[in-house]
């Protein structure tokens, strides 16, 4: 089970955006990477091309780049603190829980 899922709130631990928080847009488990909204923005140069409506698109845009999973820590919704995540089996399913306050999320 993954410790970070889509729509989770995470805090950035290292890099140029250290200390900031954001919402997870996508998780890439095979590459151990996560895409966070508004974090790790890089400049992308796009070629000017013609759209179907006839307008010309292109230029320099800012897009989010994936971060390594070890550089983010999930924020527990109940206590609002960044926490390590544990897993336990409840009934017939596995759930994540906060290692600080022992609440499930």
Secondary structure, DSSP 8 states (H G I E B T S, - for coil): --SS-TT-EEEE-SSTTTT-EEEEEEEETTTTEEEETTSSEEEEEEEEEE-TTS-EEEEEEEEE--EEGGGEEEB-TTT-SB--EEEEEETTEEEEEETTT--B-
